[in-house]
Amino acid sequence: MAIIATGCQNQKATKTLTSGIDINNFDTTARLQDDFYQYACGGWMKNNPLDAEHSRYGAFDALAEKGQENLRDIIDNVSQNENPEGSIAEKIAMFYNIGMDSVRLQEQGAAPLMPYLERINNINTKDDVWEALLEMHRRGSHVLFTVFGEADKDDAKMCIAWAYQSGLGLGDRDYYLTDDGNNVNIRKGYVDLMTKEFAMTGFDKMSGIEATKLAKMVMDFETRLAKAQNTRIENRNPQGTFNRFTVETASEMTPNINWKSYFETMGILDGMQSFSISQPKYIKEVNNVLGDTDVDVLKAYFAWNIINGAASYLSDDFIETQFDFYGRLLSGREENRPRWKRVTATVDDAMGEALGQLYVEKYFPAEAKARMEKLVQNLIVALGQRIDMAEWMTEVTKVNAHEKLATILVKIGYPDKWRDYSGLEIKDDSYLANVMRSNEFDMAYMFSKINKPVDRDEWHMTPQTVNAYYNPTTNEICFPAAILQPPFFNMEADEAANYGAIGVVIGHEMTHGFDDQGRQYDKDGNLNDWWTAEDAANFDKNKQALVEAFNNCIAVDDPELGLIHGNGELTLGENIADNGGLHVSYLAMHNAMAKGQVNKEKMDGFTPEQRFFLAYAAVWASNIRPKAALQLTQMDVHSLGRNRVNVALPQVTEFIEAFGIKEGDGMWLEPEKRVVLW
């Protein structure tokens, strides 16, 4: 996830570096042995209170804000030039300027949306329904289900089509089916949102059905879909979500879904041998609803999907109505982001690599990539050592683990080749129309990869993205340029802090190749069991302790929302990666110390071991509203920042020893309960 200086440094040069620890981040009124997160991050939290715009604000968010300002500067510079007609620069400037033209947006109101709604209102038959679904899928509106290109799990060198559950306006089945937390109010608010926007667009008058009835029809229909969908935990099972079908066998199972027509329309029928249906049970229910649902219900559902997807690009009344639900009710935000941030994000979504190329030229120093490459190699060595140290693993599986580690593809900073946007059409007609054309351009690009070899050079994040990823089917780790800066990496800091921050991120991403999901893929990216039964049983036994630890931690404790615990099964993969990242990077730091690359003396009163863990905690400093914490706990595979510190660190014996934590302290965990996988 970021960058660190790893070259050999002499002692004199090391002494000129800072500790990398900002004591202003601390809350020294907290006892670190009882609440390390509060001690390490309490000062940061006090100095960075939530404003009305944010539901959460942390180290990641601060970098993302900085990145948006950088992109705005790039777009402003592009907009000031005389750009050649049809050039990338002209497209960026035109797209941004039309989104920023608030006067035109108010004048147009819902008008840019009307052709799409009129098309839906003209549906009369089930054949019309199918044709409308095809049109919507081409534009990236994933009604009922979605299809995307992904590696064949039996032959990861080839990209095949995958059909996946989709189509819920609330995003997750549990919002429809449980009364936990704020879900009852969310369902009521969602119906209110639909009622308002059906009336605002005039679709109630157009269809001859009252807005309240339309909203109820959609809510009942989406609830039916939700009941058939997998849970997020079920979808974490790679074996269970890979189910091979031919077009013929899929058509026999779901005769109301014309798969041949679908793939032919998307231009991918030729050369198709088979495809995967990730959730057959759900797709069977889609088949049922296409057969037994009244056309008026399907029209209302399609219309709502179009309205909901378009509202953010219309006049302010639509934007405010959307924000009132998705911003205030769901996450607790008080104010919407300023227009320039929203429009910048839209242009970034549409032309990410085009902006990324300009971003790298201006903001990413060449030496950063070289330093990062060295650091990653240091972490690979340390993970290899950790594999050898794993007492629970047999030698034969260790050999396979080393083979997989040795073949990891490393991507740092930016891609070697950039995406071609010459086929993207941007016009001076409406903001929404440009978004729709961009969506269709992206869908065509995605479909063009299917039934062809996987392009291992392709990036799945843009350089300006503050994040990192591991992809199991290509066995690759990727660290975009934007995350290679403080607090993740500080070129002015001693290496102990850098190993605690960016080093753990690198170890985290590498460990994903060996977490409960990633371990099921071999070195070539195929879904292939390379473990002995004994090793698999030992792994499962150890991982269960992490599940229980995060199930028992508190995610939300709020008078309105109640007491909500974490979800250890949903977040298991990320928690394993944190655990592995901490162990691997700590060992890499000690390897570097042996080479004189880390200052062994105290700096700002802290040993290198202590600086390592303080830097790790600083990455997760954040303030968050209770509603946002609840939303993330229900939807996100990552644990909340506080728990990524206070629940993760007691598992690490080196942390316990670094701060002299003893039995009876809040951060103490009995040695026999500490999880050591990698």
Secondary structure, 3 states (H helix, E strand, C coil): CCCCCCCCCCHHHHHCCECCCCHHHCCCCCCCCCCHHHHHHHHHHHHCCCCCCCCEEEHHHHHHHHHHHHHHHHHHHHHCCCCCCCCHHHHHHHHHHHHHCHHHHHHHCCHHHHHHHHHHHCCCCHHHHHHHHHHHHHCCCCCCEEEEEEEECCEEEEEEEEEEECCCCCCCCHHHHCCCCCHHHHHHHHHHHHHHHHHHHCHHHHHCCCHHHHHHHHHHHHHHHHHHCCCCCHHHCCCCCCCEECHHHHHHHCCCCCHHHHHHHCCCCCCCCCEEECCHHHHHHHHHHHHHCCHHHHHHHHHHHHHHHHHHHCCHHHHHHHHHHHHHHHHCCCCCCCHHHHHHHHHHHHCHHHHHHHHHHHHCCHHHHHHHHHHHHHHHHHHHHHHHHCCCCCHHHHHHHHHHHHCCEEEEECCCCCCCCCCCCCCCCCHHHHHHHHHHHHHHHHHCCCCEECCCCCCCCCCCCCCCEEECCCCEEEEEHHHCCCCCCCCCECHHHHHHHHHHHHHHHHHHHHCCCHHHECCCCCECCCCCHHHHHHHHHHHHHHHHHHHHCEEEEECCCEEEECCCCCCHHHHHHHHHHHHHHHHHHHHHHHCCCCCCCCECCECHHHHHHHHHHHHCCEEECHHHHHHHHHHCCCCCHHHHHHCCHHHCHHHHHHCCCCCCCCCCCCHHHCCCCC
